[in-house]
Every structure is written in C-alpha cells, then in structure tokens.
Amino acid sequence: MQENKSDVKIFTSKDGKTEIQVKLENETVWLHQYQLEELFKTNRTSITKLISNIYRTEELNKEATCAKIAQVRKEGKRTVTREVLNYKIDAILSVGYRVNSKQGTQFRI
C-alpha cells in the first residue's frame, strides 16, 4: 500500500503581499475557496460561481477534483474541526483562467 504523504508549504507572492499555505497531498496541490480568493484577489462569491460553472459544464469531474478536508482551528479557548471543500490543482488552474482580476491576469501571464 502506498503511503499517503501530506505536507503544507508556504507560497509567498513576489511582492510579499500574498502568503498562502498550500496543502500537498499525493504529489498535488489543494486549496480551499478562501485561499483561492486570496490567490486571485477576488471575492469568494466569484470563486464559487466559477467552480460551479466548471462542474456544471463537465469540464472537470467534481469527485476527482474536490474533497472535504478537515481543518482544525482555535476559536477562543476551544478547538474546532470543520470539513472544508478543497480543490485540486486542475480546478485551481481552471479558476485561474476564468477569474477576472488583476491577479488572475498575472496568473495567466
């Protein structure tokens, strides 16, 4: 059985204004919508619409490019675990080619 390696890397933009923790699992990158929002400097509503359109038009298979991954964080004195939708590199690239923002344009260049 192949070992499931998972790691977190930090991505920082050239200008130093954007910093994102990237989840690496089985040799691919996963980001959640808030990270996509930060990466492309747009709002989460736009990200949600773009992702919905990608799946609706069957450009990508949702089951193959989207996964719920547990996220643990501190809220006050308690630790809370939530399952958050994360998107594989294929979906990240598809969003990057659709998003209408300065950062999206930079991504495409």
C-alpha positions in Angstrom: 0.0 0.0 0.0 1.3 3.4 -0.9 1.9 5.8 1.9 -0.3 8.9 1.8 2.1 11.8 2.3 0.7 15.1 3.2 2.6 18.3 3.7 2.0 22.1 4.0 4.1 24.6 2.1 4.1 28.3 2.2 3.6 30.3 -1.0 4.5 34.0 -0.9 4.0 36.3 -3.9 6.9 38.2 -5.4 5.6 41.5 -3.9 5.2 39.8 -0.5 1.6 40.8 -0.1 0.1 37.4 -0.6 1.0 34.4 1.5 -0.8 31.1 1.3 -0.3 27.8 3.0 -0.5 25.2 0.3 -1.6 21.6 1.1 0.4 19.0 -0.8 -1.1 15.5 -0.9 -0.1 12.6 -3.2 2.0 15.0 -5.3 -0.7 17.5 -6.0 -1.8 20.9 -4.6 -5.1 21.5 -2.7 -6.6 24.9 -1.9 -9.9 25.9 -0.3 -12.1 28.8 -1.5 -10.7 31.3 0.9 -7.2 30.6 -0.4 -8.4 30.9 -4.0 -10.0 34.2 -3.1 -6.6 35.4 -1.7 -4.6 33.9 -4.6 -6.6 35.6 -7.3 -7.5 38.7 -5.3 -11.2 38.4 -5.9 -14.3 37.6 -3.8 -15.4 34.2 -2.7 -18.8 34.6 -4.5 -17.0 34.9 -7.8 -14.8 31.8 -7.0 -18.0 29.8 -6.1 -19.7 30.8 -9.3 -16.6 29.9 -11.4 -16.2 26.5 -9.7 -20.0 25.8 -10.1 -19.7 26.5 -13.8 -16.7 24.3 -14.2 -18.6 21.4 -12.8 -21.9 22.2 -14.5 -20.3 22.2 -17.9 -18.5 19.0 -17.0 -15.1 20.5 -17.8 -13.9 18.7 -14.7 -15.2 15.9 -12.6 -16.2 17.1 -9.2 -15.4 13.8 -7.4 -11.9 13.8 -8.9 -11.0 17.5 -8.2 -12.9 18.3 -5.0 -12.5 16.9 -1.5 -13.7 17.6 2.0 -10.6 18.0 4.2 -10.7 18.5 8.0 -9.5 21.9 9.2 -8.6 22.4 12.8 -8.5 25.9 14.3 -8.7 27.6 17.7 -11.8 29.7 18.4 -11.3 31.3 21.8 -10.3 28.5 24.2 -11.8 25.7 22.2 -10.5 23.7 19.3 -13.0 23.3 16.4 -12.7 20.9 13.5 -14.6 21.6 10.3 -14.7 19.8 7.0 -13.9 22.4 4.2 -14.1 21.8 0.5 -10.7 21.8 -1.1 -9.9 21.9 -4.8 -7.1 20.0 -6.6 -4.6 21.8 -8.9 -6.8 21.1 -12.0 -9.7 23.1 -10.5 -7.3 25.8 -9.3 -5.9 26.2 -12.9 -9.4 26.3 -14.4 -10.4 29.0 -12.0 -7.2 30.9 -12.7 -8.0 31.0 -16.4 -11.6 32.4 -15.8 -11.2 34.8 -12.9 -11.4 38.5 -13.9 -8.9 40.2 -11.7 -5.5 41.8 -12.0 -4.0 38.9 -10.1 -5.9 36.4 -12.4 -4.3 38.2 -15.4 -0.9 37.9 -13.7 -1.5 34.2 -13.1 -2.3 33.7 -16.8 0.8 35.6 -17.9 
